[in-house]
Amino acid sequence: MHAQYSRRVNTGSAPRGTMIGLDIGGTKTRGIKVVDGEVVDDREAGSANVQNVTREEAAANLAALFSELDGSDAARVFVGSGGIDTEADAEALAALIRPHTPNATVTVVHDSRLLLAAGHARTGVAVIAGTGSAAWGTNDDGDEARAGGWGYLLGDEGSGYWLAREAVRYSLHRMNLGLEPDELTASLLDSAGLAEPGELIAHFHDPATGRRYWAQRARIVVEAAGAGHAGAGFMLDQAAHDLARMAAQVARQLGIEGPVILGSGLGMNVSRLQAGFRAALEEQGIEDVRVLDRDPVFGTIELAARGG
């Protein structure tokens, strides 16, 4: 959990009164309480994204968060979450939140909107590279476009889950060729508590592991690439290319040249991914590429200041 603190956030036009901002990711939920533009509390709990956990788990994690982040006096709640593809998706999540914020108007949007707002941009393209992946953007006319964000069974290229799955596939392919486990495979097996590559098949399909479990193992690929492993490096470079492709698609549809803002866990912390992402977009003629420099949850303050 983040410790309670008080900090003035420069939003340009800070919202008055009390609001709650939530960023619901694939592995955790982060919440901030903001009073007259000042962050007075900052907490974390498990994921409340129903694409990743059951509705019961989501409700329990939200209850745990709000047991420490008092929302009883909040007038507004802004929420960004993955998996918000329809009004029904937004309403289902809002229904889980309302009991904890009985006096508030609850607004739920796709979490890519938080990235753009946290990057102090009203127009442009936001790219999520975390547990999952997606690109979303808007232009001066208010037109919107999106690429990816279909979930791990249909896409999520360039995400943490995708990287771990590629590492598993790589390891199984080497096994089929009769090759001994290399450094990447050995690290993967060690993290999973397995003895040999063949065990990865059942382990990967085991419902007890799941999307979050494998996304957390993306760090193994990142560390191996940093140590000079060619296969891991190729996976990171491919992830950067796929994320850039999504960003370029959205930019073309909207007729804009940026900014493109890269965020979430992988996007904000893996330098090789960032470099490959920038290079791939420069090849597409897009040069205004930025890496988000603050957590997306602070985008909720920007959205509240703008009125939505």
N, C-alpha and C positions, 0 to 999 in steps of 0.2 A: 504494500500500500504506500502511496505517496504521503508524505507528512503534510499536516495542515500548515498553510502559510498564507500570507497576505501579500499580494503584488498587484500593482497597477499595470494594466495591459494597454498598450497604445493601439487603439483601434481607429483613431481618427474621429469617430463619433460614437463614444461608448454608450451602450444601452443603459437606461436608468432602471432602477429597481433590481429585483433578484431574479436571476435566471440560472438554469442548469444546462450544461453542455455535455453531451455524451458522444464518445467515439467508440463504436462497437466493432471490434475486429474479430479475426478468426480465432485468436488465442486469448484475448483479454478485452475487458470493457474499461475504459477510462472515463471518469466523470469529474467535472469541475463545477464549483459553485461560484457565481459571479455576482457581486453586489455593486451597483453603480459603476460598472466597468472594472472593478477590482476583484481578482481571483482570491477568494478567502478560504477555499478548500479544494483539495485535489486528491482523488482516490482511485484505486483500481480494484477490479474483481475479475472473475472468470468471464469467458465469452458469453454474450447473450444473443449471439447470431444464430438463429434457428437453422441455418444451413450447416452449422458445425456442431451444434448441441441440440438436445431435445428441448421442446417447449418448457418442460418441467425444469430442466437444468438452467435454461435462460431465465426463467422466473426466479429461481433460487439465487442465481448470480446477481440479478438486479436487486433482489431483497438484501443480499449481503452488502452490495454497494451503497444502497440508500439507508442501511442501518448506520452508516458512518457519514454519508453525505446527505444531510437533512434537506429534503426538497419540499417540506410542508408549506413554506412561505414563498416558493417560487411562482412567479407569474407566467414565465415562459420556459419551455424546455425545447432545445434544439438537439436533434439526434442525427448522427451520420452512421450508417451501417451498410455492410455488404448485403447482397441479396434483396435489396429494395428495388424491385423491377416493376411493380404495379401498385395501384392505390390500396389494393387488398393487403399487399405485403406491408406497406407503411402502417395501415390501420391495425394489423395484427400485432406489430411491435409496440405501437402506441398504447394498445390495450394493456400490455404488460407493464407499462411505465406509469400509467395514470393513477393506479392505487397509491403510488409513492409520492405523487405530486398532485394532490386533489384540487388545487386551486390554479393549476397552470394550463395554458394552451400548449399542446404537444405537437411539434412539427418534426416529421421523420423524412430524411432524404437519403439518397445513395451516398456512401461515404466518400466517393470521388469529389463531391461538391465541397467537402471540408478541406480537401487539399488545395483547391483553387483559392478558397477564401483565406486559408492559413497562409498562403503565399502572397496575400495582399493583391490578388488579381480579380477583377470583375469579369474579364473575358480571357479565353485561352483554353488550354487543354491540361487536365490533371491526369496523371498516370499513377495508378496504385501498383506497387510491387511489394507485396507482403505475403501473407498466407495464400491469398489469391491474387488475381491481377485484373485490371480493367482500365479503360481510358474513357474520359468524359470531357466534353467541352461545350462552350457557348460563345457566341459572337455578339457584336454590338446590337444586332437586330433581335437578340433574344432567342435565336435558333439554337437548338441543342443537337448533339450527335454523340454516339457512344460506340465503342468497339470492345469486344470481349466482355468479361464479367459474367460468363455463362456458368461458372462453377467448375469444380475440378473434374467432373465426369465429361464435360463437353469442351473444356479449354483450359483457362488459367495459365496459358503459356507465360514463361518468365517468372512465375511465382515461386514461393518457397516450396510448396507441394510439388510443383513441376520439377524443380531441381532435384529434390529427393527421389522422385520417381525415376528420373533419368539416371540417377546414380544406381538405383536398384537394377534398372534395365541393363546398364553398362556392366554391372557385376555379373548378372545372369548370362549375358552374352559371352563374357570371358570364360565363365564356367563351361558353357556349351562348346567352346573352342578348346577346352582342355587346359586352359591356362591357370596358373596359381593365382590366388587373390593378391592384388597389388595394394599399395598404400590406401587408396580410396576405399576399396572393398573391405580391407581389414578394419578401417575406422568405422565404416558403416556397420559391419558385423559386431564390433565391440560395443557400439552405442546401443544396439538392439539386443545385446546379450545372446547372440547366435554363434554357432560354432563353424558353420560352413555356408557358402553362398546358396545352396539349394534350399536352405531353410527360409530364405527371403521370400520365396513364393507364397507359402502359407502365411507367413508373418505379414506380408503386405496386404493380403486379402482378409486378414483377421479383423472383424468388426471392432475388436477391442483396441486396435491401433487407430485407424481413422486419419482424417485429413490433418488435424492439428499435430498429431504425433509425427507424421512424416514431414510436414512443413518445418517443424522445429529442427529436423535433421539437414536442412539446407546449409546450415553452418558447416557441416562436414565437407560439402562441396566447396564452399568458400575458402575454408582453411586449406584444403588440398590444392586448390588453384594457387593460393598464396605461397604454397611450398613448392610450386613448380610442376604440379601434376598436369600433364597436357590434356587428358580427357576432361578433368574438372574445369580447366580453363576454357575448353571448347564449350562446355555446358553453360558457363557464365556468359560467354560471348554470344551464344545462341539466345539466351534469355534476354540480353540487352537488345539484340536485333529484333526479337519478337515484340518486345515492349515498344520499341521505336516504331515498328510497323503499325501497331495499333494507334500510337499517337499521331503519326503522319496521316493515317486514314481519317481520323477525326478532324484534323486540321484542314485537310483537303475538302471534306464535306462542308465545313463551315466557311471556307474561303479565308482562313486566317494563317498567319505565319508565326503565331506564338502569342504569349509565352507558353512553353510546355513545362509543366512543373512535375517533377518526379518525387514521389513520396512513399511512405510506409517503410516497414522494417528493412527490407533488402534495398529499396531505392535510396534510403537516407544513410545507409551505413556501409555499403559495399562499393569501394572506389572503382574497382575494375568494371563493375556493372554500370556505374555512372559514366565512366569514360567511353565504354562501348555504346551506350545509349546516345551520348552527345555526338559521337562520330557518325553513327548511323543516321541520325536526324540531319546532321550537316550535309550528308550525301543527298538528302531529300530537299535541301535548300532551307532548312529550318535551323536558325542559329540562336534564337532566343530560348535557350534551354536552361532551366534552373533546378537545383536540388532543394527541396523544402528544408528550411533551417529551423523549424519549430514543429512541435507535434501537431497533427491535424486537429486534435480536439479544440485548439484555440481558434480554429476556423468557425466554430459555433458562435463565438463572440462577434466576429465579422458579420456573419449571417444575421444575427440578432440586431446589430447596428443598422443593417440595411433593411430590416423589416421582413427578412425571409430569404 
